[in-house]
């Protein structure tokens, strides 16, 4: 389809990338893969499709930076962000029609799992409030999934059959206007390597007054968690908590940031104890001690997150200082 570029960020995606690319090529003017230093044969698989433009990073720059690299390379007015473990099962016409309306900045489509079931709670959500993140880090939303905070956050009262204005479609299948991306200066690369960068992008778009649409006429199957599952669990925990605190510090006022930080400390204490029993090792102590130290910084001084743009002391910087590496 003319006027659409598809940007796919990969990291050790050899087992899923070819079906993804084969489904993309009929529907886009350009398909761009940005590979974040894969150690498997992802690059070899992508090179089997010469129509695809490949950017091979020598280090894992993270999802946000990879997306920004890809979008900066294209001049197409519409860009679809697509995870490598997603396979288009329709054209992109519904998303393009929605995004071509001047008041709309982005649109997401309907994601289904391998079982064909709608991925409710993932395809789109509402923006997290402080209480939402508190319930998340304390495990309440996982234990009591029907609680009203979780139902609101994950839109569990909506079955996804009707087009609607939404707050946060999943970054796994999200079309954005390129001019909106330019106005927002791209995805925030401080959310590194992954998590909450798409939430932050949609939040900033919402604050510009641009609509965000959900269009069930555009569909894709989605495995989910493809790259995250390959991370060691301790690294995964650090990255998730770090990005969550980054989001809280950026978008909440001082007192709610403190409350989220206290909840992270409390939740990490519980996970530390259960993790030591589960793994029968001291590794959970090392991991969650870093999480608690990071969260306590936000409790003591919420400005360390909310004024990150001027101070430079982001949660990601602290995790980098802990020398946690993906590669």
N, C-alpha and C positions, 0 to 999 in steps of 0.2 A: 504494500500500500504506500503510495507516494506521501512524503511528508512525515514519515515515522521512522525514528531510529530506535533500536532495541539495545539496551546496555545490560550486560550480564557480568557480574563480578564472580570470579571463581577462586576457589582454594581447595586443592585436592579433590577435584570434581570429575575425575576420569570416568566414573561409573554412571554418571547421569548427563553429561554435557551433550553428547551427540543427539539423543532424542529431543532435548531442549532446542538445539540449533536447527535440527531438521524441521521442527514445527514452526520455528520463527521465520525462516527464510522466505516463505511465500507472502508474508504479511508486512514486510518492512522494506524501506528503501536502503537501510543500513543495519547491519547487526555487528555490534562491537563487543568483544570479550576483553575484560581487564582481568588478568590473572595475577593474584597476589602470592607469587613465589611458591607455586605448587611443587611438591616433591614427588608426585606421582606422574602419570603420563597425560595429565590434562592438556598440556601444550601440544603434545603429539596428536591427541584426538581433535583438538580445535583446528590444527593445520590440515586435517583431512577435509575441511570445508573451506576451500580457498576464497569463497565469497565473503567470509567473515574477517573483519578487521581485528587483529589480535594485538593487545598491549601486554607485554610480559614484564611485570615488575620483579625486581631482584629481591625485594623484601615485602613482607605482608604489611601493606599500608592501611589496611582496614577497609570495611565496606564503604563508608562515606567517601573516603579519598578515592577509592576505585570508581565509584559512581561519578564523582566530579571529573575524574580523568576522562571517562568515556563521554560524558555530555559535552565537555569542552572540545572534544574532537569533532563533533558533528554540528552541522548547521541546520538540521531538520527542525521544524517548529514544534514537533511533538516527540517526546522520548518516553519509552516504556522501560521501567526498571523491572527486571525479571530475574528471579533466582534460578540457578542452574538446575535445581531439582523440580522445576515447574515446566510443564509441557502444555502449550496452547492447544485448546480443543475447539476454538472458534476464531473468526477473524477479530480484528481490533476495531472494527467499525463503530461499535457502541461507545467505546472509550474515546475514540477520535471525535465523534459527534459531540459528546459531552464537553471535552476539553476545548473544542473550537468555539464554544460560547465565551464571549469576552469576560463574563463574570466568574468563570470557573478556572481554577488553577490546576486541578488534578482530578483524576478519577481512578477508581479501582474496580476490578472485576470479581467474579465469583470463583472461589477456589474450592476444589473438591479433593478429597483424599483418594488413595488407590481403591478404596471401597465404593467410590462414587458418591459418598456422603458429603454434603456441604460442610465446610470447615467453619462452623459457627464458633464465634468467640475468637477467631483468628482473622478471618477475611476482612473484618473491620471492627473497630472498637471506638469507645469514647476516650477523650483525653483523660489520663490518670489524674485524680485529685490527690491531695496529701493523704487522705484516709485510704484511698485505693492502694497507694504504695505501702502504707503501714500494714494493711491487710495482706498484701503480697509478701512482704518480708517476714511477717510473723506466721505465714503458712495458712492463714485463715481461709483465703480464697481457694486453696487447694483442698483443705479438709472439709469446708462447708461451702461447696460451690454454688449452692442456691441462695446464699446470703444476698441481701439487696445491693450491697456495694459491688460485689462481683457481677451480679446480673446486669447492673447498669454499665459497668466498665466493659464487659465482654458482649454487651448487646444480646444477652441470652433470651430476651423477649421478642427477638426479630428473627424470622426464618430465612431471610435473604432472597425471597422470591421477587420482591419489588424494588425498582430503582428508587433511590432516595438520596438526599443530602446526608452525608456522614462526617464524622470528625477525623477519623484516622484509619484509612484503608491500609492493609498490610503492604510494606515495602517490597514484599515478594512478587507483587503483581500490581504495579502502580504506574499509571501514565501521568506525566506532568508536562505542562507547557514549558518550553525552553525559556520564554521571556519571564515566566514566574520564577524559574530556577535562577535566572540572572538577577532578578530583583532581590531574591533572598540570599544571594551570594553562595548558592549551592548548599549541599549538606554540610553540617557542622562536623569537621574532622576530629574534634576533640572526643567524640563518641567512637572510641577506637578500641578494638577492631570491629566491634559489632554491638548491637542493641541500642534502642532508643533514638538512633539517628533519624529514622523515618517518623517517629512520633514527634520529635522536635521539629522536623521539616514541616509536617502538617500543622503543628501548633503555630509556627511562625506564619504559615500561609493563611491560616484562619485569622490571625491578628491583622493581616493586611486587608481583610475583608473579602478574600476570594473564597468562592464555594468549592467544596470537595464532594464529588459524586461517587456513589456506588452504582454500577451498571451490571446487573446480572446477565445481560446479553453477551458479555465478554467472559469467556470461561477458560480455566486451565486446571489441570490436575497438579497436585503439589504433594511431594513426599513430606517435607517439613523437617527442620532441624538437621539438614544434611551436613553442613560444615560444623555446626556446634557440637554434634555428637562425636566428632573426631577429636575434639579438644579433651585433654585430661580434665577430670571433674573439678580439680582445684583451680585450674586456670579458668575454666568456665565460670566458676563461682565468683572469682575476682573480677572478671570482665563484666559480668551481669550486675553485681553490686556497684562496681565503679561507674558504669553507665547510668544506672538508676539514680545514684547520688548526684551525678553530673546533671541529669535532667531536673531533679528536685532543686538543686542549687541555682539552676538557670531560670526556672519558671515559677518558683514559689517564693513567698516572702519569708523573712527571717524566722519567725516562730514556727511555721509549718516545716521549714527545713530542719530545725532542731528536732521537731517531733519525729520526722522521718529518720533522722540520724539515730535517735534513741531507739526507735523500733528496729533499725538495722542491728544495733548493738545487741538488743535483746534476742532477736531472731538468730543472730550469729552465735550467741552463747548456747542456745538450744541445739543448733546444728553441730556445734563443736562437740558437745557431749554425745549426741546420738551418732555423729560421724566416727568418733573414736571407738565406740562399741561396734559400729557397722564394719569399719575397715580394720579394726584391731591394730591401729597404728597411731602415731602421734602426728601424722601429716595433717589431719583436720585442725589440730591446734595451731599449726603454723599458718594454714590458710585463713582460718577465721580470726586469728589474732591480727592479721593484716587488714581484714575487712573491718574489724572493730576499731582498729587504729585510724583507718580512713574515715569511718563514720563519725568517730569522736571528734575529728577535726571540724566536721560540719556542725556538731553540737556546740562546740566551744566558740566557733566563729563561722556562722552561716555565710558571711561575706566571702569566705574562701571558695564557695561555690557560686553564689549569686553574682559576685563581681569578678568571675574568672577571666572575663575578657580583658580587664585592666590589670589584674594581679598576676595572671599566668600560672597560678597554683591550682591547676585542675586536678580532679580525682584521677584522671588518666596519667598525669605526670607522676603522681604518687605511686601508682601501680607500676609504671615503668621503672621507678626508682627501686621498687622491690625486686626488679630483675626477673619478672615473669615473662617468658617468651612462648610464643606459639610454635615457632619453627624449631 
